[in-house]
């Protein structure tokens, strides 16, 4: 009888430790090796922070310029990142489903010169609800996890409250599910 109890206890410990290992491994995937976490992730239900971006068309926009009562997909990206381009193309391929969503791609102001190329390759230029922008690194480091893998997608509902954050692998159907919560 004691042997069975020992086996059950050992199995339970193995399951708990393997779950902890899996969680730790999942968190490591998000963070770039050798970097420090600058702050905690933005909590769910946080309000969209004020912003001041410059678009690829050299037009400045703020949160006041974004249509009200529409969900927002805010994506931190690098114009030279393959995962970022794949995410943009996946959204573009389902643009009909995203027609009532404001989509903002934002990168460092240091990448401003690459924005037009990204827009052209991803074929985003013809969509009035898509903004491809650059901003100061200070905004990025306060709003996103700058040392984590790209793209980073934050989903805000119609009330401009954060509902979900995705890292690297973006599933467009999943994005649409969270946008209207």
Beta strands, then each sheet from edge to edge (+ up, - down):
strand 1: 52-55
strand 2: 60-62
strand 3: 71-76
strand 4: 101-108
strand 5: 130-135
strand 6: 152-156
strand 7: 162-167
sheet 1: 2+ 1- 5+ 4+ 3+ 6- 7+
end
